[in-house]
Amino acid sequence: MTNLMPVTGWIPPDWAVVLIMGGAFLLVAAGAVVWVIFFHKARRRRRKRREHSRPLGTTLAQTGGLPPIRPGEKPPPPPPTSFP
């Protein structure tokens, strides 16, 4: 009768560590959700759209079309690139 194991609680010792880690994870996840809900929305601000009264740029038709064709000189080739 002396071979009985003492009763230490209703949770086995191996599962106690798993439950503590799971509870800590859930606590951190809940804190992150609360932060996103309350504090992240407060930073969002709606921007007022202003009417831009700037004139539009000139078109090619207004400036006289494309520039004249360049002489037959070809541009120099790009320098070779080396990859390590």
Long-range contacts (C-beta under 8 A, 24 or more apart in sequence): none
